[in-house]
Amino acid sequence: MTYAPFYVHAKDRAARWLVTCDHAANTVPPDLGGTLGLPDADMARHIAFDPGAAGVAMALADALGASAILSNFSRLVIDPNRGEDDPTLLMRLYDGSVIPGNRAAGLEETERRLDAYYRPYHAALESLAARRDDTVIVSVHSFTPQLRSRPSRPWHIGILHAHDRRLSDPLIDLLRAEPDLVVGRNQPYPGHLPGDAMDRHALHHGRQNTLVELRNDLIETEAQQAAWGARLAPLLEAALAKTTE
């Protein structure tokens, strides 16, 4: 099968919703030799991708009757959720692990990876988002329960947003009404990085949006991923119904 830097799930659906998954895969493309020199244990960690997020994104898209776009390259190859001028676009050290395949990657190699993987993903995402004037983007991510040498993270789910809180505010309220959830606002990460995927595809176009971070030990299995997709869909629909255009 020919390698492609992204995958579109259910591309012909015409729903208002568009689900994205920037860190869906830990794939190292064939033209990089299929490896960055890291052991398999590191490539299975959150440093290489967002474990469980791809399954949740597709399950959520199915529950919403929407399309989903998923990256098909590791965030360690080049990070599609960073701006092109972000210093963390191509990481050489991440959560205690040195990335051998990135050690000698300079500006020329970064530009090559942008052209080969990053830019095609973003072009496809923008094409999908532009199909409707009222597109709402939901980005699905996952986070590790604990970074090395850092405190454990108590949240089950975090909702990230920038200045456009139209969808995120009611969604957070609905999630916090669920008795079994610890919900973070802009946790465990800040809700906005200039040039990141939501800035580029939602904020710059005035599209309603929210970013969902799920703790990855809660979405390890296909059944868990399907359950979270099914759980989030009606909450997102209810939150959207509460927004004012």
N, C-alpha and C positions, 0 to 999 in steps of 0.2 A: 504494500500500500504506500502511495506517495505521501511523504510527510507534508503536513499543513500546520501553520503556527496557531490555528484556532479551530474550534468546532462550534457549529451552530446547531442547537437542539431545537427541533420543531420550527424550522425557519419560516414556514408558510403561515404560521398563526398571525392573525391580525389584531391581537389584543392591544389595549393601551399599555399594558405592562411590558417591560423588557427587563429580564433578569440577566445580570452579568456575574462572572466569576473570574476575576483577574488572576488568581493564584490557584487555578484548578488542577494543575499537573506538575509532576516533578520530572518531566521529560527533558532530556538533553538532546537536542536535534542531531541527526546523523552527521551533518557537516561539521559538528564539533566532536565527532567521534563517539557520541552517545554517553560521554562521561566528562565530568569536571575534575576527576581525580579524587573525589570524596568516597569514603566507604558507604556501603549500602545503608548502614544504620543512620548516617547523616542525611542521606538523600530521602529517607523515610520520615525525617523530622520536619517540623514546621519551618525550618530555615529554607527548605527547598520548595515548599508549596503549602497550601492550607488543607491539611488532611480533613476529609469528609465534606468539604465545601462543594465540590463538584456534584456529588450525589444530592445534597440539599438543594442546590441551584436548579437542577433538572426536575426534582420532585416539586419544588415550588413553582417552577414554570408550568408544569403539568396541572397543578392545582389551580393556577390562575388562568389557564388556557393561553399561555404566553410562550414566546420564544426565549431561549437563553443562549448567550454566547460565552464560551469558556476558552481560556488560553490553553495552549498545548506546548508550553515551554516553561521550565522552572524559573522561578523568580531569581534564582542565582545566575541564570543565563543572562537575563536582563529583566528588570522589574517593570511590568506593564502598569503598575499602580504608582508610578513615579513620573514626574515631569522629565523631559529630555535633558534638562540642565540640573537635575537633582543630584547631589553628590553620592546618594545611596542607590543610584540607578543600577550600577554594576558593583556588587559587593565583593570584597576580597577577604573579609573577616565577618562572621555572623554568629552571634551567641556562642562564642568560644571556639568556633570551627574555622580554620583557614581554608579558603577555596583555591586549591592549586591551579585549576584551569583558568582562573581569573587573575592570577598573580602578574602575568606579563601582558594582560589586555590593556592596550593604550587607547588613544583617541580613535585610531583607524579601526581597531577591532570593535570598539563600542559602536561606531557609526555603522559598521557592517551588520552587527546584531540588531541595531535599530531598524535597518532596511529589511533584514531577513525575517524578523519575528515581531518586533514591537509595533512598527508602523502598519503592517498588514492587519494585525489584531485591532488596532484602533480605527483603521479605515473601515473594517467590517462592522465594528461596534457603531460607529457614527452612521453608517448606511442603514443599519437596522433601526437606530433611534430616530432617524429622519423620515421613516415611513409614515409617521403620523405627527400631527401638530401638537397632540396632547400626550405624548409619550411620558411615562413615569418609569424611572430607572430604580431598580433595587439591586444593589451589589451584595453578594454573599461572600463572606470571609469566615475564617476560623482562627482561633488563637490558642496557644499552648497554655495549660493550667499554671505553668511556672517556668520562667526563664531561669537559666543557670545563675546561681548566686543571687537570686531575687526572691522577694516574698511571693507566696502563692496568690493566685488571683481568685477572688470570691465570686465573680459574676458568672452566671450561666450564659448570659447574652448581653451584648453591648449594642447600642444603636448610636451610630456616628453621623454627625451632620456638621455643616458649616453654617453660614448665616441663613440659608433657606431651611427653615424648620417646619414648613407647612405640613409635611407628612410625618416627620420624625417625632414631633411633639405629641400628636394623638396616638401614634404607635407606642411610644414610651408609656403613656398613661394606660393604654390597654394592656401592655405587657406587665406593668407594675400591679395591675389588678389581679394577675394570675398568682395564686397563693404559693406556688412552688418555685417561683423564679426570683433570682437576684438579678436585677437589671441595672446596667450602667449606662449613663449618658456620656458619650465620648470617652468610653473606657473599653478596653485597656489602652487605647491609642487616641490621640487627638483626632478630631473630626474633619480636619481640613489641612491638606498640604497643597500649596500653590502648584498647579500643573498636574495634579494627580488625576486619576481617571474620572472621578465625579466632578471635579472642577472643570475638566475639559469637555465632558459630554453632557453634564446636567447644568451646572451653575452658569456656564457661559451661554447657555441656550434658554435659561429660565425654566428648565424642565423640573418638575417635582421629582424628589429623589430621597433615598435613605440608604444607609449602609448597615448591614446586619453582620455582627461578629458573634459567632457561636463558639463556646469552649469546645475544643476538639475531642475531649474525652466523652462528650455527650453525643457525638455523631460518628462513632467509629464503625458502625455496621450499616448495611443497606437499610435495615428495618428502622434504625434510629434516624437515618437521613430522610427516609420517606415520611416518618412520623413528624419530624420538624417541618418539612415542606408543607405537609397537610395542616399543621398547627398554625404556621405563620400566614398562610394564604388568607383565611377569613379575617385575621387581625389586620392585615394590610388593606384588605377591601374595606373594612370598617373604618380604618384610619383615613383612607382616601375619601370616604364619604363625609368625613368631618372637616375636610380641608376647604378652604375658600380659594378659588382660582385667582 
